[in-house]
Amino acid sequence: MKFTINKILVIDYGSQYTQLIARRIRELQTYCEVIPFHKVNKKNLSDKSLCGIILSGGPNSVKDKKSPKLDGKIIAQGVPILGICYGMQLVCNKFGGKIAKSRLREYGHSIITTKGKSVLFEKIKTKNQVWMSHGDHVEKKPDEFFITSLSNNKIISSIEHKNKKIFGLQFHPEVYHSLEGKKILSNFLFKICKIKNKFKLENFLSDKIKSLRDDLKKTKVICGLSGGVDSTVTSFLLHKAIKNNLFCIFVDHGMLRLNESNEVESIFKKKFGKNFIKVNASSIFLKKLKNIKDPEKKRKIIGKTFIEVFEKEAKKIKGVQYLAQGTLYPDIIESIPFFGGPTAKIKSHHNVGGLPKKMNLKIVEPLKELFKDEVRILGRNLKINPDLLDRHPFPGPGLAIRIPGEIDKNKIDILQRVDNIYIEYLKKNLLYNKIWQAFAVLLPIKSVGVMGDERTYNYTVSLRAVTSVDGMTADFYMFKKSQLTNISREIISKVKEVNRVLFDFTSKPPGTIEWE
């Protein structure tokens, strides 16, 4: 980041919600960075743009001698501190409070009651719903702190230092189930940390284009293009900066959605001209996937084959020095080993395997400071077609992971037609943009049916549709009975190989969004 901007540092103690903290802060137009607790150093803390620190939750107990502790340098920095869950317990433990194992574990929805006046709870109702997830609790507060709220179980749910700007929350304000959570975070950012210089994507865009021009100059860059949101925005941004020095390689592995290969070619050929390179490799992939049933083996074969095809094509372009990737900030966070150790420089290419280090190319990742929703906004600023930006997520291995068991061209063809009918129905009936992700799965089973006066023995498909805010959790979309009936009827009437349609009523957790 080359433009001056106020910053919040999120110190990660291993919480499953750390990314959510960062996202909520970004939603409030505040720039933040996430670092694991063991990466905290003088350089992190002495940054003049640093306005506040948030300590995340975590799976450990402060009572355990081997658990992460609160580094005194963090307190000494003098900027406002907000400890969340384990972060609050770290603060209490540091200042002489007592942490105990809860007799009644608080998990899920809870009601807290605020006490006295606190800037953190300014303009927030006395009683409000929050999300709890903890086994330990603060049994005795430190002497230097006062209690600002209690849970409905009379457990301390928030504290505040009497003189210093140090706060603790036992609940998770970053989770949407905490109804006033965003307001609490807003109070911390703007009333306590005094954030003034907000993070705006239009500033990011102009700065990024300039920095790419300066850094890349007249060197050639290749980009692995999938047609997905991340690679699309990456390619458009780079083209804005370096024009014809960008080369985009699109590998068609034969497991894309119906007509998707031609659509990608049409869009990007028009944009990049001769610098768009399409490789038709479906026969190569299908040959290597023959007789393979195990989902993990399928992924590995697709990943390895993708690398081989991409590398072969990339070597034809002379003078290339950089490899562009659509790496996002969550990828960066997840790539940092929580307990140390080496970190790979190249991420997996849309879950299909990762590009080879032996290509000896420098990596350029123009989106690495952004989250998915920010990438979509950036794409709109770049005038990218909304149909591209608002597409549902699609896995790198494509339909291979939506066909459990062995894959062949016939099964792919069936699933492409089923999926297309399903998605087109959603779009026609204005349901597509209400759903986070929707797709069909071709099951490896056949069942008996009756169509007309004839007995049939054909495939079964399962339909999946979920709503989500961030993909970490998801609920199945509640269609009307008539909608499911119409979708099912249309699939069976138009795809003769299918005689039974199921709907997946599983949330995440316990299920995942994809089947494999």
C-alpha positions as CSV (number, residue, x, y, z in Angstrom):
1,M,0.0,0.0,0.0
2,K,1.6,3.2,-1.1
3,F,-1.0,5.7,-0.1
4,T,-1.2,6.7,3.5
5,I,-4.0,5.0,5.4
6,N,-4.9,4.3,9.0
7,K,-4.4,0.7,9.9
8,I,-5.7,-1.9,12.4
9,L,-3.6,-4.9,13.3
10,V,-5.4,-8.2,13.9
11,I,-3.3,-10.6,15.9
12,D,-4.4,-14.2,15.2
13,Y,-4.3,-16.7,18.1
14,G,-5.8,-19.5,15.9
15,S,-9.5,-18.6,15.8
16,Q,-11.8,-19.9,13.1
17,Y,-13.3,-16.4,13.0
18,T,-10.1,-14.4,12.4
19,Q,-10.9,-13.8,8.8
20,L,-14.4,-12.6,9.8
21,I,-12.9,-10.0,12.0
22,A,-10.8,-8.7,9.1
23,R,-13.8,-8.7,6.8
24,R,-16.0,-6.8,9.2
25,I,-13.3,-4.2,9.6
26,R,-12.9,-3.8,5.9
27,E,-16.7,-3.5,5.5
28,L,-16.3,-0.5,7.8
29,Q,-13.8,1.0,5.2
30,T,-10.9,0.5,7.5
31,Y,-7.6,-1.1,6.3
32,C,-6.4,-4.0,8.4
33,E,-3.7,-6.7,8.4
34,V,-3.7,-10.1,10.0
35,I,-0.6,-11.7,11.5
36,P,-0.1,-14.8,13.7
37,F,0.8,-14.1,17.3
38,H,4.3,-15.5,16.8
39,K,5.0,-13.0,13.9
40,V,4.5,-9.9,16.1
41,N,7.7,-7.8,16.1
42,K,8.9,-4.3,16.6
43,K,8.4,-3.5,12.9
44,N,4.7,-4.5,13.1
45,L,4.0,-2.5,16.2
46,S,6.0,0.6,15.4
47,D,4.2,1.3,12.1
48,K,3.1,5.0,12.2
49,S,-0.2,4.2,10.5
50,L,-1.2,1.7,13.3
51,C,-4.2,3.0,15.1
52,G,-5.4,0.0,17.1
53,I,-4.9,-3.7,17.8
54,I,-7.4,-6.6,17.9
55,L,-6.6,-9.9,19.7
56,S,-8.5,-12.7,18.1
57,G,-10.1,-15.8,19.7
58,G,-8.4,-19.1,19.7
59,P,-8.8,-22.8,20.6
60,N,-6.4,-22.8,23.5
61,S,-6.8,-22.2,27.3
62,V,-4.7,-19.5,28.9
63,K,-4.5,-21.9,31.8
64,D,-2.3,-24.2,29.7
65,K,1.4,-23.4,30.1
66,K,2.1,-24.1,26.4
67,S,-0.7,-21.8,25.2
68,P,0.1,-18.5,23.4
69,K,0.5,-15.6,25.8
70,L,0.1,-11.9,25.4
71,D,3.4,-10.2,24.5
72,G,4.1,-7.2,26.7
73,K,5.3,-5.2,23.7
74,I,1.7,-5.2,22.5
75,I,0.5,-3.5,25.6
76,A,3.5,-1.1,25.7
77,Q,2.7,0.2,22.3
78,G,0.0,2.4,23.8
79,V,-2.6,2.1,21.0
80,P,-6.2,0.9,21.8
81,I,-6.6,-2.8,22.2
82,L,-9.7,-5.0,21.8
83,G,-9.5,-8.6,23.0
84,I,-12.1,-11.0,21.6
85,C,-12.9,-14.3,23.4
86,Y,-9.5,-15.9,24.0
87,G,-8.1,-12.4,23.4
88,M,-10.1,-11.0,26.3
89,Q,-8.9,-13.9,28.5
90,L,-5.3,-13.1,27.5
91,V,-5.8,-9.5,28.6
92,C,-7.3,-10.5,32.0
93,N,-4.6,-13.1,32.6
94,K,-1.9,-10.5,31.8
95,F,-3.3,-8.0,34.3
96,G,-3.8,-10.5,37.2
97,G,-7.4,-11.6,36.6
98,K,-8.5,-15.2,37.1
99,I,-9.6,-17.6,34.3
100,A,-11.6,-20.7,35.1
101,K,-13.1,-23.6,33.3
102,S,-16.8,-22.9,32.7
103,R,-19.2,-25.3,34.4
104,L,-21.8,-24.1,31.9
105,R,-20.1,-23.9,28.4
106,E,-21.6,-21.0,26.4
107,Y,-21.9,-21.7,22.8
108,G,-24.3,-20.1,20.2
109,H,-26.9,-17.4,20.8
110,S,-26.8,-15.6,24.1
111,I,-28.2,-12.4,25.6
112,I,-25.9,-9.9,27.3
113,T,-26.9,-7.0,29.6
114,T,-24.6,-3.9,29.5
115,K,-23.6,-2.2,32.7
116,G,-22.7,1.5,33.2
117,K,-21.4,3.6,30.4
118,S,-18.8,2.5,27.9
119,V,-17.8,4.0,24.6
120,L,-17.7,0.5,23.1
121,F,-21.5,0.1,23.7
122,E,-22.5,3.6,22.8
123,K,-26.0,3.7,21.2
124,I,-26.4,0.0,21.8
125,K,-29.4,-1.5,23.6
126,T,-29.0,-2.6,27.2
127,K,-30.0,-6.1,26.2
128,N,-28.9,-7.6,22.9
129,Q,-28.1,-10.9,21.2
130,V,-24.5,-12.0,20.8
131,W,-22.7,-15.2,19.6
132,M,-20.7,-17.0,22.3
133,S,-18.1,-19.8,21.7
134,H,-16.0,-20.5,24.8
135,G,-15.2,-23.1,27.4
136,D,-13.2,-20.9,29.8
137,H,-14.4,-17.7,31.3
138,V,-13.2,-14.8,33.4
139,E,-14.0,-15.8,36.9
140,K,-12.4,-12.7,38.5
141,K,-11.7,-9.5,36.7
142,P,-8.3,-7.7,37.1
143,D,-8.4,-4.8,39.6
144,E,-7.6,-2.3,36.9
145,F,-10.7,-3.2,35.0
146,F,-14.5,-2.8,35.4
147,I,-17.2,-5.0,34.0
148,T,-19.3,-3.5,31.2
149,S,-21.7,-6.5,30.5
150,L,-22.8,-9.8,31.8
151,S,-24.3,-12.8,29.9
152,N,-27.7,-14.3,30.8
153,N,-25.7,-16.9,32.8
154,K,-24.2,-14.1,34.9
155,I,-20.8,-14.7,33.3
156,I,-18.6,-11.7,32.6
157,S,-19.0,-10.9,28.9
158,S,-17.0,-7.6,28.6
159,I,-14.5,-5.6,30.5
160,E,-12.7,-2.2,30.1
161,H,-9.5,-0.8,31.6
162,K,-10.2,2.1,34.0
163,N,-7.5,4.4,32.5
164,K,-6.1,2.8,29.4
165,K,-7.9,2.1,26.1
166,I,-8.0,-1.7,26.6
167,F,-11.2,-3.6,26.1
168,G,-12.3,-7.2,26.2
169,L,-15.3,-9.0,24.7
170,Q,-16.1,-12.7,25.7
171,F,-18.5,-12.9,22.7
172,H,-17.7,-12.6,19.0
173,P,-18.9,-9.3,17.5
174,E,-17.5,-10.3,14.1
175,V,-20.2,-13.1,13.7
176,Y,-23.4,-12.0,12.1
177,H,-25.4,-13.6,14.9
178,S,-24.1,-10.8,17.2
179,L,-26.8,-8.4,16.1
180,E,-25.0,-5.2,17.3
181,G,-21.5,-6.6,16.6
182,K,-20.8,-4.3,13.6
183,K,-21.8,-1.3,15.7
184,I,-19.5,-2.4,18.5
185,L,-16.6,-2.7,16.1
186,S,-17.5,0.6,14.5
187,N,-17.3,2.3,18.0
188,F,-13.9,0.7,18.6
189,L,-12.6,1.9,15.2
190,F,-14.0,5.4,15.0
191,K,-14.7,6.5,18.6
192,I,-11.7,4.8,20.3
193,C,-9.0,4.3,17.6
194,K,-10.1,7.6,15.9
195,I,-9.8,6.2,12.4
196,K,-10.1,9.1,9.9
197,N,-8.4,8.0,6.7
198,K,-10.8,5.4,5.4
199,F,-9.8,2.6,3.0
200,K,-11.4,3.3,-0.4
201,L,-11.2,1.0,-3.4
202,E,-11.0,3.8,-5.9
203,N,-7.8,5.0,-4.1
204,F,-6.5,1.4,-4.2
205,L,-7.2,1.0,-7.9
206,S,-5.3,4.2,-9.0
207,D,-2.4,3.4,-6.7
208,K,-2.2,-0.2,-7.8
209,I,-2.2,0.6,-11.5
210,K,0.7,3.1,-10.9
211,S,2.7,0.7,-8.8
212,L,2.3,-2.1,-11.4
213,R,3.5,0.2,-14.1
214,D,6.5,1.2,-12.0
215,D,7.3,-2.3,-10.9
216,L,6.8,-4.2,-14.1
217,K,7.8,-1.5,-16.6
218,K,8.2,-3.2,-20.0
219,T,8.5,-6.9,-18.8
220,K,6.1,-9.6,-20.0
221,V,3.6,-11.2,-17.6
222,I,1.6,-14.4,-18.0
223,C,-1.7,-15.0,-16.2
224,G,-3.5,-18.3,-15.8
225,L,-7.1,-17.4,-16.8
226,S,-10.0,-19.5,-15.7
227,G,-12.9,-17.1,-16.4
228,G,-13.6,-16.9,-12.6
229,V,-13.9,-13.6,-10.7
230,D,-10.3,-13.6,-9.3
231,S,-8.4,-14.3,-12.5
232,T,-10.7,-12.0,-14.5
233,V,-10.2,-9.0,-12.3
234,T,-6.4,-9.8,-12.1
235,S,-6.2,-9.9,-15.9
236,F,-8.2,-6.7,-16.4
237,L,-6.2,-4.8,-13.8
238,L,-2.9,-5.9,-15.3
239,H,-4.0,-5.0,-18.8
240,K,-4.9,-1.6,-17.5
241,A,-1.3,-1.2,-16.2
242,I,0.9,-2.9,-18.8
243,K,-1.3,-3.4,-21.9
244,N,0.1,-5.8,-24.5
245,N,2.8,-7.1,-22.2
246,L,0.2,-9.3,-20.6
247,F,-0.4,-12.8,-21.9
248,C,-3.4,-14.9,-20.7
249,I,-3.5,-18.7,-20.9
250,F,-6.9,-20.4,-20.7
251,V,-6.7,-24.2,-20.2
252,D,-10.0,-25.9,-21.1
253,H,-9.9,-29.2,-19.2
254,G,-13.3,-30.3,-20.6
255,M,-15.1,-30.1,-17.3
256,L,-16.5,-26.6,-17.5
257,R,-20.2,-25.6,-17.5
258,L,-22.2,-25.9,-20.8
259,N,-20.8,-23.5,-23.4
260,E,-18.5,-21.9,-20.8
261,S,-15.3,-22.6,-22.9
262,N,-16.7,-20.7,-25.9
263,E,-18.0,-17.9,-23.7
264,V,-14.6,-17.3,-22.0
265,E,-12.9,-17.4,-25.4
266,S,-15.4,-14.9,-26.8
267,I,-15.0,-12.4,-23.9
268,F,-11.3,-12.5,-23.5
269,K,-10.3,-12.9,-27.1
270,K,-12.1,-9.6,-27.7
271,K,-10.3,-8.0,-24.8
272,F,-6.7,-9.3,-25.2
273,G,-6.6,-10.3,-28.9
274,K,-3.6,-12.5,-29.9
275,N,-2.4,-12.3,-26.3
276,F,-5.2,-14.6,-25.2
277,I,-4.2,-18.2,-25.7
278,K,-6.8,-21.0,-25.4
279,V,-5.6,-24.6,-25.0
280,N,-8.1,-27.4,-25.7
281,A,-6.9,-30.2,-23.4
282,S,-10.1,-32.1,-22.6
283,S,-8.9,-35.3,-24.2
284,I,-5.7,-35.2,-22.2
285,F,-7.5,-34.8,-18.9
286,L,-10.2,-37.4,-19.6
287,K,-7.6,-40.0,-20.7
288,K,-5.7,-39.5,-17.4
289,L,-8.9,-39.7,-15.3
290,K,-10.1,-42.9,-16.8
291,N,-11.1,-45.5,-14.2
292,I,-10.3,-43.1,-11.3
293,K,-13.0,-43.0,-8.6
294,D,-11.3,-41.6,-5.5
295,P,-12.0,-37.8,-5.2
296,E,-8.6,-36.9,-3.9
297,K,-6.8,-38.8,-6.7
298,K,-9.0,-37.0,-9.2
299,R,-8.0,-33.6,-7.8
300,K,-4.3,-34.5,-7.9
301,I,-4.4,-35.8,-11.5
302,I,-6.3,-32.7,-12.6
303,G,-3.8,-30.4,-10.8
304,K,-0.7,-32.2,-12.1
305,T,-2.1,-32.3,-15.7
306,F,-3.0,-28.6,-15.5
307,I,0.6,-27.7,-14.5
308,E,2.0,-29.8,-17.4
309,V,-0.3,-28.2,-20.0
310,F,0.1,-24.7,-18.7
311,E,3.9,-25.0,-18.5
312,K,4.2,-26.3,-22.0
313,E,2.2,-23.4,-23.4
314,A,4.0,-20.8,-21.2
315,K,7.4,-21.8,-22.6
316,K,6.3,-20.8,-26.1
317,I,6.1,-17.1,-25.0
318,K,9.7,-15.7,-25.0
319,G,11.0,-13.2,-22.5
320,V,8.3,-13.7,-19.8
321,Q,9.6,-12.7,-16.3
322,Y,6.4,-12.7,-14.2
323,L,3.5,-15.1,-13.4
324,A,0.3,-13.3,-12.3
325,Q,-2.0,-15.0,-9.8
326,G,-5.5,-14.0,-8.5
327,T,-4.3,-14.5,-4.9
328,L,-6.7,-12.9,-2.4
329,Y,-6.0,-11.8,1.2
330,P,-7.7,-14.8,2.7
331,D,-5.2,-17.0,0.7
332,I,-2.3,-15.0,2.2
333,I,-3.7,-15.4,5.7
334,E,-4.2,-19.2,5.3
335,S,-0.7,-19.6,3.7
336,I,1.0,-18.4,6.9
337,P,1.8,-21.4,9.0
338,F,0.3,-20.8,12.4
339,F,3.1,-22.5,14.3
340,G,6.0,-21.5,12.0
341,G,7.7,-23.3,9.2
342,P,8.2,-22.6,5.5
343,T,5.5,-21.0,3.5
344,A,4.9,-21.8,-0.2
345,K,5.2,-18.8,-2.4
346,I,2.7,-20.0,-5.0
347,K,-0.8,-20.8,-4.0
348,S,-3.0,-23.6,-5.4
349,H,-4.5,-22.5,-8.7
350,H,-8.2,-22.5,-7.9
351,N,-7.9,-25.7,-6.0
352,V,-6.5,-27.6,-9.0
353,G,-2.9,-28.0,-7.9
354,G,-0.5,-25.1,-7.9
355,L,1.9,-23.8,-10.6
356,P,5.4,-25.1,-10.8
357,K,8.3,-23.2,-9.0
358,K,10.7,-24.5,-11.6
359,M,9.3,-22.0,-14.1
360,N,11.7,-19.6,-12.4
361,L,9.2,-16.7,-12.7
362,K,8.6,-13.9,-10.3
363,I,5.2,-13.8,-8.8
364,V,2.9,-10.8,-9.1
365,E,-0.3,-10.8,-7.0
366,P,-2.2,-7.5,-7.5
367,L,-5.2,-8.5,-5.4
368,K,-3.4,-9.9,-2.4
369,E,-4.6,-7.2,-0.1
370,L,-8.3,-7.7,-0.9
371,F,-11.2,-9.9,0.1
372,K,-13.7,-11.4,-2.4
373,D,-16.4,-8.8,-2.0
374,E,-13.8,-6.1,-2.5
375,V,-12.5,-7.8,-5.7
376,R,-16.1,-7.7,-7.1
377,I,-16.3,-3.9,-6.3
378,L,-12.9,-3.4,-7.9
379,G,-14.1,-5.3,-11.0
380,R,-17.1,-2.9,-11.3
381,N,-14.7,0.0,-11.1
382,L,-12.8,-1.6,-14.0
383,K,-16.1,-1.8,-16.0
384,I,-16.1,-5.6,-16.1
385,N,-19.4,-7.2,-17.2
386,P,-21.6,-7.8,-14.0
387,D,-22.4,-11.3,-15.4
388,L,-18.8,-12.2,-15.0
389,L,-18.4,-10.6,-11.5
390,D,-21.6,-12.0,-10.0
391,R,-21.2,-15.6,-11.1
392,H,-21.5,-18.3,-8.5
393,P,-18.3,-19.8,-7.3
394,F,-17.1,-22.7,-9.5
395,P,-14.3,-25.1,-8.4
396,G,-11.1,-25.4,-10.3
397,P,-11.5,-29.1,-11.0
398,G,-14.9,-28.2,-12.5
399,L,-17.6,-30.8,-12.8
400,A,-15.1,-33.5,-11.9
401,I,-16.0,-33.0,-8.2
402,R,-19.7,-32.9,-9.0
403,I,-19.6,-36.4,-10.5
404,P,-18.8,-38.8,-7.6
405,G,-17.0,-41.8,-8.9
406,E,-15.5,-42.3,-12.4
407,I,-15.8,-39.5,-14.9
408,D,-16.4,-39.9,-18.7
409,K,-17.5,-37.6,-21.5
410,N,-21.1,-38.9,-21.4
411,K,-21.5,-38.1,-17.7
412,I,-20.0,-34.7,-18.1
413,D,-22.5,-34.0,-21.0
414,I,-25.5,-35.1,-18.9
415,L,-24.4,-32.9,-15.9
416,Q,-23.7,-29.9,-18.2
417,R,-27.3,-30.1,-19.5
418,V,-28.9,-30.6,-16.1
419,D,-26.9,-27.8,-14.5
420,N,-27.7,-25.4,-17.3
421,I,-31.4,-26.0,-17.0
422,Y,-31.2,-25.5,-13.3
423,I,-29.1,-22.3,-13.5
424,E,-31.2,-20.8,-16.3
425,Y,-34.4,-21.4,-14.3
426,L,-32.9,-19.5,-11.4
427,K,-31.9,-16.6,-13.6
428,K,-35.3,-16.5,-15.4
429,N,-37.1,-16.4,-12.1
430,L,-34.8,-13.8,-10.5
431,L,-33.5,-16.3,-7.9
432,Y,-29.8,-16.5,-9.0
433,N,-28.6,-13.4,-7.2
434,K,-30.4,-14.4,-4.0
435,I,-28.3,-17.6,-3.8
436,W,-24.6,-17.8,-2.9
437,Q,-24.0,-21.0,-4.9
438,A,-26.2,-23.4,-6.8
439,F,-25.3,-26.5,-8.8
440,A,-26.3,-30.1,-9.7
441,V,-24.5,-33.3,-8.8
442,L,-24.7,-36.4,-11.0
443,L,-25.0,-39.3,-8.5
444,P,-23.3,-42.7,-9.3
445,I,-26.6,-44.5,-9.0
446,K,-29.5,-45.4,-11.3
447,S,-33.1,-46.0,-10.3
448,V,-36.2,-47.4,-11.8
449,G,-38.7,-45.0,-13.2
450,V,-41.8,-44.9,-15.4
451,M,-42.0,-42.4,-18.3
452,G,-45.2,-42.8,-20.4
453,D,-45.8,-46.5,-20.4
454,E,-42.2,-47.4,-20.4
455,R,-40.0,-48.6,-17.6
456,T,-36.7,-46.6,-17.3
457,Y,-33.5,-47.2,-15.5
458,N,-31.6,-43.9,-15.5
459,Y,-29.4,-41.5,-13.5
460,T,-30.3,-39.6,-10.3
461,V,-29.2,-36.0,-9.8
462,S,-29.2,-33.9,-6.6
463,L,-29.6,-30.2,-6.6
464,R,-27.7,-27.9,-4.3
465,A,-28.5,-24.3,-3.4
466,V,-27.1,-22.4,-0.4
467,T,-27.2,-18.9,1.0
468,S,-24.1,-17.5,2.7
469,V,-22.4,-14.3,3.7
470,D,-18.8,-15.5,3.5
471,G,-18.9,-19.2,2.6
472,M,-17.6,-20.2,6.0
473,T,-21.2,-21.3,7.0
474,A,-24.2,-21.8,4.7
475,D,-27.9,-22.6,4.9
476,F,-29.8,-24.4,2.2
477,Y,-32.0,-22.1,0.1
478,M,-35.7,-22.6,0.9
479,F,-37.4,-23.0,-2.4
480,K,-41.1,-23.0,-2.7
481,K,-42.5,-26.4,-3.5
482,S,-43.8,-25.2,-6.8
483,Q,-40.3,-24.0,-7.8
484,L,-38.7,-27.4,-7.0
485,T,-41.5,-29.1,-8.9
486,N,-41.0,-27.0,-12.0
487,I,-37.2,-27.5,-11.9
488,S,-37.5,-31.2,-11.5
489,R,-40.1,-31.5,-14.2
490,E,-38.0,-29.5,-16.7
491,I,-34.8,-31.6,-16.0
492,I,-36.6,-34.9,-16.4
493,S,-38.5,-33.8,-19.5
494,K,-35.4,-32.4,-21.3
495,V,-32.6,-34.8,-20.1
496,K,-33.7,-38.3,-21.0
497,E,-30.8,-39.9,-19.1
498,V,-32.2,-38.7,-15.8
499,N,-35.4,-40.0,-14.2
500,R,-35.1,-38.8,-10.6
501,V,-34.3,-35.4,-9.0
502,L,-33.3,-34.9,-5.3
503,F,-32.7,-31.7,-3.3
504,D,-29.9,-31.4,-0.8
505,F,-31.3,-30.0,2.5
506,T,-27.9,-30.0,4.3
507,S,-26.4,-26.9,5.9
508,K,-22.7,-26.1,6.4
509,P,-21.8,-27.4,8.9
510,P,-22.3,-30.4,9.1
511,G,-22.0,-30.7,5.4
512,T,-19.7,-28.8,3.0
513,I,-21.1,-26.7,0.1
514,E,-19.5,-29.0,-2.6
515,W,-20.0,-32.8,-2.4
516,E,-16.3,-33.7,-2.9
